[in-house]
Amino acid sequence: MKIARWMDGETLGEGFVVDDQVVAFPDGQTVADVLRGGLRRAHDLYAAVDRSAARPLRDVGLLPPLVPASVRDFAVFEEHVEGMSADADGVSHVPEQWYRAPTFYFTNPHAIYPTAAVIRPPATVRLDYELEVAAVLGGDPGEDLDPATADERIFGYVIMNDWSARDLQSQEMNVRLGPAKGKDFATSLGPWIVTADEVADRVDADGFLALRAEVYVNDRLLGADLLSNMAWTFAELVSYASRASRVLPGDVLGSGTVGNGGCLGELWGLAGGALTPPPLAEGDVVTMRVERLGELSGTVGPARANPHLLPTARARPKPRARTFAEPSA
């Protein structure tokens, strides 16, 4: 099954994509409702939809297929980390800590864009794409899930582009926090959620999802990899996310950028810092295609200048008590 959200004129639709049509869930159900119900409930709804009310897919505008409860983004492709960590000589420095656990960061669930969106980045000279696939959780919330139980919480998968302003990201991560403003302006998800059972035949004996992912800039192929080159499975990512914490239906967990050109930053690192291919510029079209999952595209729009410049950090005295006079009685 494919799960989508769309605008049909002024009307919001939520439901299934069936062949080249969209059909709404029965009884006004939403994607959030279906995720909470899990895959079994989704199959029940699929059997009950009124296909006579279907609309041609070409006549609607696709939205992000869900409003995420949260968005975690991992970094579990060693080849990507090698490229991003390379020095001026193109020599990689993957930290030993990377091999211990699947590191992730939280990004902005309020800046989610659909396929065919125009992305307006902040003022940056190193705009980048990141080709990823994300797991979407459904069913019951969970804490401290083992991988087998975590796997049961994976409702489906969606293509993800973690747009990145590499110059801003580099600056802020020198403070040993983030990434933040280098990332939070846009994440694209789409074109729809493909349910986990639709790709179950592509899960290998070790639990890895063997789907081919490709990224094109202005129709030029720049990166391609198999998702099965992940260092941890999606189930293990969900398990780790739930450790001493809580995961919910509607949570999105990105795989992190695939290797072999999954982002420009990786290619720049392996080229010793040379910006080849060049950073994304206004008018560039980034298209991501993942086997079984569909196609996600986005166009780079004009940059947004900083509207409110802030001062640099102020030098402050270090008093440990207030010195204001107390008000008289």
C-alpha positions, 0 to 999 in steps of 0.5 A: 500500500501507498499512503499519501496526503494531497490537496485537491483544489482547496480540499485536503485529502488523506488516503491511498494511492492506487495505480494512478489514482488517489482515494480517501480513507473511509470515515474521514480517517487521517494518516495520523489515525492510520499510523496509530492503528498500525498495518493491520488497521491500514489493510482493513481500511484499504479493503473498505475504500470507496474507489468510485470516489478516486481522483487522478493522481495528476489532478492533485498536489501531493503534500508530505505524506505525514505530519511527523511527530519527530524527525531523527536523522542517523548517519549509518553509511560508513562511506558517507562518513569517510567522505565527510571526514576527509582532510585536504588530502582526501584522507578519511578520519572516521572516529572510533565512536562511530562504530559503537552506536548509530548516532543521530540528531533531531531535525525540524518537524515543522519544515517538511516539504513534499515532492516538487517543492521549491526550497528557499535556503538560508544565505549559504554558498555550500547548499547540499542535498542528502539522499536518504530513506526514512522509516515511519513508525506506527502502532503502539508507542514504545520504550526500550524496544528490542530489535525484533519488537522495534521492527514490528513498529515500522509501518513503512518507508519514505524517501527523504532529502535532508537539505544542508547548508554546509558552511553554516553547519560547519561553523555551528558544529565547532561549538560541539552542538548541532547541526542546527541552522545548517539543517532546520530550514528544510527536509523533504519527504515523499512522494508517499509512504510505502508500507513495510510489507510492500518491500519485505521481499527485499529484506536480506537474511541479515535484516537489511533492506536491499533497495537501490537509491539514486540522486540526480541534479539537473538530470545528471546522476551524481550518486547511487547506493544500496540501502543494504550498505547501512551499518545497522538495520532500520529495526536496530535504529528504532531500538536505539532511538527507544533506549531509555526514551520513547518512540511514537507512531508518526516518528520519522527515522532517517537512514542518514546519507547513502554512500557513493555520492549520496551528497555533495559534501562527501564528494568534496571531501574525497576530492580534498576539499575541491567543490566539484561538483559545485554546490547547489544553486538557484534553479537546480532540480534535485531528483531522488529515485528509490526502487519501490518507493518512488521519486522525490524532487525539489527545486532550489529557490532564491536564498533568504537573507538573514532578516534580523541580524544579531550581535556577537556574544557580549562580554559579561561581568561575573557577579554571583549575586544581584546588586539592585536596591530593594524597593522601599516599604 
